[in-house]
Amino acid sequence: MIWAGALMTTLGLCGIIYSIILVRRAKRDDLEDAVMRERLGKILPLNLAALFMSALGLMVVIVGIALA
């Protein structure tokens, strides 16, 4: 259970890093405000899902430690 939670946390962290990379690319492209909002609006669900997965993985790790 601990290893599964650690894997979930790692995958969530990778998703967060990937969304950071996407946002930095969008800012580097120097887009207009409307286009920037649209692109960031597409990245936001990925960021939230990765954050949720990471937090859920940490909860699984803590439950696994408590049960061990």
PDB file of N, CA, C and O in Angstrom:
ATOM      1  N   MET A   1       0.825  -1.190   0.000  1.00  0.00           N
ATOM      2  CA  MET A   1       0.000   0.000   0.000  1.00  0.00           C
ATOM      3  C   MET A   1       0.873   1.259   0.000  1.00  0.00           C
ATOM      4  O   MET A   1       0.538   2.259  -0.635  1.00  0.00           O
ATOM      5  N   ILE A   2       1.975   1.194   0.707  1.00  0.00           N
ATOM      6  CA  ILE A   2       2.880   2.350   0.761  1.00  0.00           C
ATOM      7  C   ILE A   2       3.486   2.607  -0.614  1.00  0.00           C
ATOM      8  O   ILE A   2       3.593   3.753  -1.050  1.00  0.00           O
ATOM      9  N   TRP A   3       3.886   1.520  -1.300  1.00  0.00           N
ATOM     10  CA  TRP A   3       4.517   1.690  -2.615  1.00  0.00           C
ATOM     11  C   TRP A   3       3.526   2.207  -3.650  1.00  0.00           C
ATOM     12  O   TRP A   3       3.892   2.997  -4.520  1.00  0.00           O
ATOM     13  N   ALA A   4       2.280   1.767  -3.562  1.00  0.00           N
ATOM     14  CA  ALA A   4       1.257   2.264  -4.490  1.00  0.00           C
ATOM     15  C   ALA A   4       1.021   3.759  -4.276  1.00  0.00           C
ATOM     16  O   ALA A   4       0.881   4.516  -5.237  1.00  0.00           O
ATOM     17  N   GLY A   5       0.979   4.176  -3.020  1.00  0.00           N
ATOM     18  CA  GLY A   5       0.821   5.602  -2.725  1.00  0.00           C
ATOM     19  C   GLY A   5       2.014   6.420  -3.189  1.00  0.00           C
ATOM     20  O   GLY A   5       1.864   7.535  -3.689  1.00  0.00           O
ATOM     21  N   ALA A   6       3.202   5.852  -3.017  1.00  0.00           N
ATOM     22  CA  ALA A   6       4.401   6.555  -3.475  1.00  0.00           C
ATOM     23  C   ALA A   6       4.395   6.695  -4.997  1.00  0.00           C
ATOM     24  O   ALA A   6       4.814   7.723  -5.530  1.00  0.00           O
ATOM     25  N   LEU A   7       3.923   5.666  -5.693  1.00  0.00           N
ATOM     26  CA  LEU A   7       3.820   5.735  -7.150  1.00  0.00           C
ATOM     27  C   LEU A   7       2.804   6.786  -7.576  1.00  0.00           C
ATOM     28  O   LEU A   7       3.053   7.551  -8.508  1.00  0.00           O
ATOM     29  N   MET A   8       1.662   6.827  -6.901  1.00  0.00           N
ATOM     30  CA  MET A   8       0.647   7.835  -7.215  1.00  0.00           C
ATOM     31  C   MET A   8       1.183   9.245  -6.980  1.00  0.00           C
ATOM     32  O   MET A   8       0.950  10.151  -7.780  1.00  0.00           O
ATOM     33  N   THR A   9       1.900   9.416  -5.881  1.00  0.00           N
ATOM     34  CA  THR A   9       2.470  10.727  -5.575  1.00  0.00           C
ATOM     35  C   THR A   9       3.486  11.131  -6.625  1.00  0.00           C
ATOM     36  O   THR A   9       3.520  12.285  -7.053  1.00  0.00           O
ATOM     37  N   THR A  10       4.310  10.188  -7.040  1.00  0.00           N
ATOM     38  CA  THR A  10       5.329  10.483  -8.055  1.00  0.00           C
ATOM     39  C   THR A  10       4.687  10.851  -9.385  1.00  0.00           C
ATOM     40  O   THR A  10       5.119  11.799 -10.041  1.00  0.00           O
ATOM     41  N   LEU A  11       3.666  10.115  -9.783  1.00  0.00           N
ATOM     42  CA  LEU A  11       2.974  10.439 -11.033  1.00  0.00           C
ATOM     43  C   LEU A  11       2.293  11.800 -10.954  1.00  0.00           C
ATOM     44  O   LEU A  11       2.301  12.557 -11.924  1.00  0.00           O
ATOM     45  N   GLY A  12       1.711  12.109  -9.814  1.00  0.00           N
ATOM     46  CA  GLY A  12       1.108  13.430  -9.632  1.00  0.00           C
ATOM     47  C   GLY A  12       2.130  14.544  -9.703  1.00  0.00           C
ATOM     48  O   GLY A  12       1.876  15.599 -10.284  1.00  0.00           O
ATOM     49  N   LEU A  13       3.286  14.305  -9.110  1.00  0.00           N
ATOM     50  CA  LEU A  13       4.356  15.308  -9.161  1.00  0.00           C
ATOM     51  C   LEU A  13       4.852  15.502 -10.585  1.00  0.00           C
ATOM     52  O   LEU A  13       5.138  16.626 -10.997  1.00  0.00           O
ATOM     53  N   CYS A  14       4.954  14.411 -11.340  1.00  0.00           N
ATOM     54  CA  CYS A  14       5.349  14.527 -12.747  1.00  0.00           C
ATOM     55  C   CYS A  14       4.325  15.346 -13.531  1.00  0.00           C
ATOM     56  O   CYS A  14       4.693  16.144 -14.392  1.00  0.00           O
ATOM     57  N   GLY A  15       3.039  15.149 -13.233  1.00  0.00           N
ATOM     58  CA  GLY A  15       1.998  15.938 -13.895  1.00  0.00           C
ATOM     59  C   GLY A  15       2.087  17.409 -13.549  1.00  0.00           C
ATOM     60  O   GLY A  15       1.874  18.264 -14.408  1.00  0.00           O
ATOM     61  N   ILE A  16       2.399  17.713 -12.300  1.00  0.00           N
ATOM     62  CA  ILE A  16       2.549  19.111 -11.884  1.00  0.00           C
ATOM     63  C   ILE A  16       3.742  19.745 -12.601  1.00  0.00           C
ATOM     64  O   ILE A  16       3.650  20.879 -13.072  1.00  0.00           O
ATOM     65  N   ILE A  17       4.844  19.028 -12.685  1.00  0.00           N
ATOM     66  CA  ILE A  17       6.030  19.546 -13.382  1.00  0.00           C
ATOM     67  C   ILE A  17       5.719  19.758 -14.858  1.00  0.00           C
ATOM     68  O   ILE A  17       6.136  20.757 -15.445  1.00  0.00           O
ATOM     69  N   TYR A  18       4.980  18.812 -15.466  1.00  0.00           N
ATOM     70  CA  TYR A  18       4.609  18.952 -16.871  1.00  0.00           C
ATOM     71  C   TYR A  18       3.722  20.179 -17.092  1.00  0.00           C
ATOM     72  O   TYR A  18       3.889  20.889 -18.083  1.00  0.00           O
ATOM     73  N   SER A  19       2.789  20.432 -16.188  1.00  0.00           N
ATOM     74  CA  SER A  19       1.937  21.609 -16.344  1.00  0.00           C
ATOM     75  C   SER A  19       2.738  22.898 -16.161  1.00  0.00           C
ATOM     76  O   SER A  19       2.446  23.903 -16.809  1.00  0.00           O
ATOM     77  N   ILE A  20       3.738  22.879 -15.293  1.00  0.00           N
ATOM     78  CA  ILE A  20       4.614  24.050 -15.143  1.00  0.00           C
ATOM     79  C   ILE A  20       5.362  24.310 -16.438  1.00  0.00           C
ATOM     80  O   ILE A  20       5.500  25.456 -16.866  1.00  0.00           O
ATOM     81  N   ILE A  21       5.845  23.243 -17.062  1.00  0.00           N
ATOM     82  CA  ILE A  21       6.560  23.395 -18.338  1.00  0.00           C
ATOM     83  C   ILE A  21       5.635  23.974 -19.401  1.00  0.00           C
ATOM     84  O   ILE A  21       6.039  24.848 -20.168  1.00  0.00           O
ATOM     85  N   LEU A  22       4.397  23.491 -19.449  1.00  0.00           N
ATOM     86  CA  LEU A  22       3.442  24.010 -20.436  1.00  0.00           C
ATOM     87  C   LEU A  22       3.141  25.488 -20.206  1.00  0.00           C
ATOM     88  O   LEU A  22       3.038  26.252 -21.167  1.00  0.00           O
ATOM     89  N   VAL A  23       3.000  25.896 -18.963  1.00  0.00           N
ATOM     90  CA  VAL A  23       2.727  27.307 -18.669  1.00  0.00           C
ATOM     91  C   VAL A  23       3.925  28.176 -19.038  1.00  0.00           C
ATOM     92  O   VAL A  23       3.761  29.266 -19.585  1.00  0.00           O
ATOM     93  N   ARG A  24       5.119  27.696 -18.739  1.00  0.00           N
ATOM     94  CA  ARG A  24       6.313  28.480 -19.101  1.00  0.00           C
ATOM     95  C   ARG A  24       6.440  28.635 -20.605  1.00  0.00           C
ATOM     96  O   ARG A  24       6.843  29.693 -21.089  1.00  0.00           O
ATOM     97  N   ARG A  25       6.095  27.572 -21.361  1.00  0.00           N
ATOM     98  CA  ARG A  25       6.121  27.675 -22.825  1.00  0.00           C
ATOM     99  C   ARG A  25       5.094  28.681 -23.311  1.00  0.00           C
ATOM    100  O   ARG A  25       5.361  29.450 -24.234  1.00  0.00           O
ATOM    101  N   ALA A  26       3.916  28.680 -22.692  1.00  0.00           N
ATOM    102  CA  ALA A  26       2.873  29.622 -23.101  1.00  0.00           C
ATOM    103  C   ALA A  26       3.299  31.062 -22.818  1.00  0.00           C
ATOM    104  O   ALA A  26       3.045  31.954 -23.628  1.00  0.00           O
ATOM    105  N   LYS A  27       3.941  31.291 -21.682  1.00  0.00           N
ATOM    106  CA  LYS A  27       4.401  32.647 -21.367  1.00  0.00           C
ATOM    107  C   LYS A  27       5.537  33.072 -22.288  1.00  0.00           C
ATOM    108  O   LYS A  27       5.645  34.245 -22.645  1.00  0.00           O
ATOM    109  N   ARG A  28       6.380  32.124 -22.670  1.00  0.00           N
ATOM    110  CA  ARG A  28       7.502  32.443 -23.543  1.00  0.00           C
ATOM    111  C   ARG A  28       7.020  32.809 -24.947  1.00  0.00           C
ATOM    112  O   ARG A  28       7.669  33.596 -25.637  1.00  0.00           O
ATOM    113  N   ASP A  29       5.883  32.244 -25.379  1.00  0.00           N
ATOM    114  CA  ASP A  29       5.360  32.523 -26.714  1.00  0.00           C
ATOM    115  C   ASP A  29       4.807  33.937 -26.848  1.00  0.00           C
ATOM    116  O   ASP A  29       4.537  34.384 -27.962  1.00  0.00           O
ATOM    117  N   ASP A  30       4.633  34.650 -25.737  1.00  0.00           N
ATOM    118  CA  ASP A  30       4.174  36.039 -25.728  1.00  0.00           C
ATOM    119  C   ASP A  30       2.888  36.201 -26.544  1.00  0.00           C
ATOM    120  O   ASP A  30       2.855  36.907 -27.551  1.00  0.00           O
ATOM    121  N   LEU A  31       1.844  35.534 -26.085  1.00  0.00           N
ATOM    122  CA  LEU A  31       0.559  35.525 -26.785  1.00  0.00           C
ATOM    123  C   LEU A  31      -0.324  36.672 -26.326  1.00  0.00           C
ATOM    124  O   LEU A  31      -0.067  37.319 -25.312  1.00  0.00           O
ATOM    125  N   GLU A  32      -1.373  36.902 -27.105  1.00  0.00           N
ATOM    126  CA  GLU A  32      -2.359  37.895 -26.703  1.00  0.00           C
ATOM    127  C   GLU A  32      -3.119  37.379 -25.488  1.00  0.00           C
ATOM    128  O   GLU A  32      -3.080  36.189 -25.177  1.00  0.00           O
ATOM    129  N   ASP A  33      -3.810  38.288 -24.806  1.00  0.00           N
ATOM    130  CA  ASP A  33      -4.476  37.944 -23.547  1.00  0.00           C
ATOM    131  C   ASP A  33      -5.526  36.848 -23.726  1.00  0.00           C
ATOM    132  O   ASP A  33      -5.584  35.917 -22.922  1.00  0.00           O
ATOM    133  N   ALA A  34      -6.340  36.942 -24.747  1.00  0.00           N
ATOM    134  CA  ALA A  34      -7.408  35.956 -24.956  1.00  0.00           C
ATOM    135  C   ALA A  34      -6.835  34.579 -25.274  1.00  0.00           C
ATOM    136  O   ALA A  34      -7.326  33.566 -24.774  1.00  0.00           O
ATOM    137  N   VAL A  35      -5.809  34.545 -26.096  1.00  0.00           N
ATOM    138  CA  VAL A  35      -5.186  33.270 -26.464  1.00  0.00           C
ATOM    139  C   VAL A  35      -4.475  32.669 -25.250  1.00  0.00           C
ATOM    140  O   VAL A  35      -4.498  31.456 -25.041  1.00  0.00           O
ATOM    141  N   MET A  36      -3.850  33.529 -24.460  1.00  0.00           N
ATOM    142  CA  MET A  36      -3.160  33.046 -23.253  1.00  0.00           C
ATOM    143  C   MET A  36      -4.170  32.454 -22.264  1.00  0.00           C
ATOM    144  O   MET A  36      -3.922  31.403 -21.674  1.00  0.00           O
ATOM    145  N   ARG A  37      -5.305  33.132 -22.085  1.00  0.00           N
ATOM    146  CA  ARG A  37      -6.339  32.608 -21.184  1.00  0.00           C
ATOM    147  C   ARG A  37      -6.867  31.261 -21.670  1.00  0.00           C
ATOM    148  O   ARG A  37      -7.107  30.357 -20.869  1.00  0.00           O
ATOM    149  N   GLU A  38      -7.044  31.132 -22.966  1.00  0.00           N
ATOM    150  CA  GLU A  38      -7.531  29.875 -23.520  1.00  0.00           C
ATOM    151  C   GLU A  38      -6.524  28.747 -23.288  1.00  0.00           C
ATOM    152  O   GLU A  38      -6.902  27.644 -22.893  1.00  0.00           O
ATOM    153  N   ARG A  39      -5.259  29.023 -23.530  1.00  0.00           N
ATOM    154  CA  ARG A  39      -4.235  27.992 -23.342  1.00  0.00           C
ATOM    155  C   ARG A  39      -4.093  27.616 -21.871  1.00  0.00           C
ATOM    156  O   ARG A  39      -3.973  26.437 -21.536  1.00  0.00           O
ATOM    157  N   LEU A  40      -4.105  28.617 -20.996  1.00  0.00           N
ATOM    158  CA  LEU A  40      -4.008  28.316 -19.568  1.00  0.00           C
ATOM    159  C   LEU A  40      -5.261  27.603 -19.063  1.00  0.00           C
ATOM    160  O   LEU A  40      -5.189  26.799 -18.134  1.00  0.00           O
ATOM    161  N   GLY A  41      -6.402  27.898 -19.672  1.00  0.00           N
ATOM    162  CA  GLY A  41      -7.631  27.201 -19.314  1.00  0.00           C
ATOM    163  C   GLY A  41      -7.582  25.726 -19.652  1.00  0.00           C
ATOM    164  O   GLY A  41      -8.217  24.915 -18.978  1.00  0.00           O
ATOM    165  N   LYS A  42      -6.835  25.365 -20.689  1.00  0.00           N
ATOM    166  CA  LYS A  42      -6.669  23.957 -21.049  1.00  0.00           C
ATOM    167  C   LYS A  42      -5.667  23.251 -20.130  1.00  0.00           C
ATOM    168  O   LYS A  42      -5.759  22.040 -19.925  1.00  0.00           O
ATOM    169  N   ILE A  43      -4.726  23.994 -19.585  1.00  0.00           N
ATOM    170  CA  ILE A  43      -3.700  23.406 -18.715  1.00  0.00           C
ATOM    171  C   ILE A  43      -4.232  23.222 -17.294  1.00  0.00           C
ATOM    172  O   ILE A  43      -3.801  22.309 -16.590  1.00  0.00           O
ATOM    173  N   LEU A  44      -5.152  24.067 -16.870  1.00  0.00           N
ATOM    174  CA  LEU A  44      -5.661  24.043 -15.498  1.00  0.00           C
ATOM    175  C   LEU A  44      -6.231  22.687 -15.068  1.00  0.00           C
ATOM    176  O   LEU A  44      -5.917  22.243 -13.964  1.00  0.00           O
ATOM    177  N   PRO A  45      -7.046  22.009 -15.870  1.00  0.00           N
ATOM    178  CA  PRO A  45      -7.546  20.693 -15.424  1.00  0.00           C
ATOM    179  C   PRO A  45      -6.428  19.667 -15.218  1.00  0.00           C
ATOM    180  O   PRO A  45      -6.498  18.851 -14.300  1.00  0.00           O
ATOM    181  N   LEU A  46      -5.415  19.706 -16.057  1.00  0.00           N
ATOM    182  CA  LEU A  46      -4.272  18.814 -15.880  1.00  0.00           C
ATOM    183  C   LEU A  46      -3.570  19.099 -14.561  1.00  0.00           C
ATOM    184  O   LEU A  46      -3.201  18.179 -13.830  1.00  0.00           O
ATOM    185  N   ASN A  47      -3.390  20.367 -14.265  1.00  0.00           N
ATOM    186  CA  ASN A  47      -2.720  20.754 -13.030  1.00  0.00           C
ATOM    187  C   ASN A  47      -3.528  20.313 -11.813  1.00  0.00           C
ATOM    188  O   ASN A  47      -2.964  19.781 -10.857  1.00  0.00           O
ATOM    189  N   LEU A  48      -4.831  20.527 -11.839  1.00  0.00           N
ATOM    190  CA  LEU A  48      -5.672  20.142 -10.710  1.00  0.00           C
ATOM    191  C   LEU A  48      -5.733  18.625 -10.540  1.00  0.00           C
ATOM    192  O   LEU A  48      -5.725  18.128  -9.414  1.00  0.00           O
ATOM    193  N   ALA A  49      -5.795  17.893 -11.642  1.00  0.00           N
ATOM    194  CA  ALA A  49      -5.819  16.430 -11.559  1.00  0.00           C
ATOM    195  C   ALA A  49      -4.499  15.899 -10.996  1.00  0.00           C
ATOM    196  O   ALA A  49      -4.495  14.970 -10.189  1.00  0.00           O
ATOM    197  N   ALA A  50      -3.392  16.484 -11.418  1.00  0.00           N
ATOM    198  CA  ALA A  50      -2.093  16.056 -10.912  1.00  0.00           C
ATOM    199  C   ALA A  50      -1.957  16.381  -9.426  1.00  0.00           C
ATOM    200  O   ALA A  50      -1.407  15.585  -8.665  1.00  0.00           O
ATOM    201  N   LEU A  51      -2.447  17.528  -9.018  1.00  0.00           N
ATOM    202  CA  LEU A  51      -2.405  17.898  -7.605  1.00  0.00           C
ATOM    203  C   LEU A  51      -3.265  16.947  -6.772  1.00  0.00           C
ATOM    204  O   LEU A  51      -2.859  16.524  -5.690  1.00  0.00           O
ATOM    205  N   PHE A  52      -4.444  16.616  -7.275  1.00  0.00           N
ATOM    206  CA  PHE A  52      -5.320  15.689  -6.576  1.00  0.00           C
ATOM    207  C   PHE A  52      -4.684  14.307  -6.462  1.00  0.00           C
ATOM    208  O   PHE A  52      -4.750  13.676  -5.407  1.00  0.00           O
ATOM    209  N   MET A  53      -4.069  13.837  -7.545  1.00  0.00           N
ATOM    210  CA  MET A  53      -3.436  12.524  -7.524  1.00  0.00           C
ATOM    211  C   MET A  53      -2.267  12.486  -6.550  1.00  0.00           C
ATOM    212  O   MET A  53      -2.068  11.496  -5.846  1.00  0.00           O
ATOM    213  N   SER A  54      -1.510  13.548  -6.514  1.00  0.00           N
ATOM    214  CA  SER A  54      -0.382  13.621  -5.596  1.00  0.00           C
ATOM    215  C   SER A  54      -0.859  13.617  -4.140  1.00  0.00           C
ATOM    216  O   SER A  54      -0.298  12.915  -3.299  1.00  0.00           O
ATOM    217  N   ALA A  55      -1.883  14.395  -3.855  1.00  0.00           N
ATOM    218  CA  ALA A  55      -2.417  14.444  -2.487  1.00  0.00           C
ATOM    219  C   ALA A  55      -3.036  13.108  -2.093  1.00  0.00           C
ATOM    220  O   ALA A  55      -2.868  12.648  -0.963  1.00  0.00           O
ATOM    221  N   LEU A  56      -3.744  12.493  -3.017  1.00  0.00           N
ATOM    222  CA  LEU A  56      -4.342  11.186  -2.739  1.00  0.00           C
ATOM    223  C   LEU A  56      -3.262  10.136  -2.489  1.00  0.00           C
ATOM    224  O   LEU A  56      -3.411   9.280  -1.617  1.00  0.00           O
ATOM    225  N   GLY A  57      -2.187  10.206  -3.248  1.00  0.00           N
ATOM    226  CA  GLY A  57      -1.075   9.285  -3.041  1.00  0.00           C
ATOM    227  C   GLY A  57      -0.443   9.462  -1.674  1.00  0.00           C
ATOM    228  O   GLY A  57      -0.091   8.482  -1.017  1.00  0.00           O
ATOM    229  N   LEU A  58      -0.298  10.700  -1.246  1.00  0.00           N
ATOM    230  CA  LEU A  58       0.258  10.938   0.088  1.00  0.00           C
ATOM    231  C   LEU A  58      -0.672  10.403   1.176  1.00  0.00           C
ATOM    232  O   LEU A  58      -0.210   9.892   2.196  1.00  0.00           O
ATOM    233  N   MET A  59      -1.984  10.521   0.955  1.00  0.00           N
ATOM    234  CA  MET A  59      -2.930   9.968   1.923  1.00  0.00           C
ATOM    235  C   MET A  59      -2.818   8.443   1.984  1.00  0.00           C
ATOM    236  O   MET A  59      -2.886   7.859   3.066  1.00  0.00           O
ATOM    237  N   VAL A  60      -2.648   7.804   0.840  1.00  0.00           N
ATOM    238  CA  VAL A  60      -2.506   6.355   0.800  1.00  0.00           C
ATOM    239  C   VAL A  60      -1.238   5.925   1.526  1.00  0.00           C
ATOM    240  O   VAL A  60      -1.238   4.916   2.231  1.00  0.00           O
ATOM    241  N   VAL A  61      -0.161   6.681   1.358  1.00  0.00           N
ATOM    242  CA  VAL A  61       1.090   6.379   2.064  1.00  0.00           C
ATOM    243  C   VAL A  61       0.865   6.463   3.581  1.00  0.00           C
ATOM    244  O   VAL A  61       1.304   5.587   4.327  1.00  0.00           O
ATOM    245  N   ILE A  62       0.192   7.503   4.020  1.00  0.00           N
ATOM    246  CA  ILE A  62      -0.018   7.677   5.471  1.00  0.00           C
ATOM    247  C   ILE A  62      -0.903   6.559   6.020  1.00  0.00           C
ATOM    248  O   ILE A  62      -0.642   6.041   7.105  1.00  0.00           O
ATOM    249  N   VAL A  63      -1.946   6.185   5.279  1.00  0.00           N
ATOM    250  CA  VAL A  63      -2.797   5.077   5.715  1.00  0.00           C
ATOM    251  C   VAL A  63      -1.987   3.781   5.752  1.00  0.00           C
ATOM    252  O   VAL A  63      -2.128   2.985   6.680  1.00  0.00           O
ATOM    253  N   GLY A  64      -1.151   3.572   4.754  1.00  0.00           N
ATOM    254  CA  GLY A  64      -0.310   2.381   4.731  1.00  0.00           C
ATOM    255  C   GLY A  64       0.652   2.325   5.898  1.00  0.00           C
ATOM    256  O   GLY A  64       0.873   1.254   6.463  1.00  0.00           O
ATOM    257  N   ILE A  65       1.229   3.457   6.272  1.00  0.00           N
ATOM    258  CA  ILE A  65       2.133   3.512   7.424  1.00  0.00           C
ATOM    259  C   ILE A  65       1.354   3.237   8.713  1.00  0.00           C
ATOM    260  O   ILE A  65       1.835   2.532   9.600  1.00  0.00           O
ATOM    261  N   ALA A  66       0.161   3.796   8.803  1.00  0.00           N
ATOM    262  CA  ALA A  66      -0.639   3.601  10.021  1.00  0.00           C
ATOM    263  C   ALA A  66      -1.066   2.146  10.178  1.00  0.00           C
ATOM    264  O   ALA A  66      -1.165   1.651  11.301  1.00  0.00           O
ATOM    265  N   LEU A  67      -1.318   1.464   9.084  1.00  0.00           N
ATOM    266  CA  LEU A  67      -1.751   0.077   9.147  1.00  0.00           C
ATOM    267  C   LEU A  67      -0.580  -0.902   9.312  1.00  0.00           C
ATOM    268  O   LEU A  67      -0.787  -2.052   9.699  1.00  0.00           O
ATOM    269  N   ALA A  68       0.614  -0.463   9.029  1.00  0.00           N
ATOM    270  CA  ALA A  68       1.764  -1.367   9.098  1.00  0.00           C
ATOM    271  C   ALA A  68       2.210  -1.614  10.512  1.00  0.00           C
ATOM    272  O   ALA A  68       3.168  -2.354  10.737  1.00  0.00           O
TER     273      ALA A  68
END
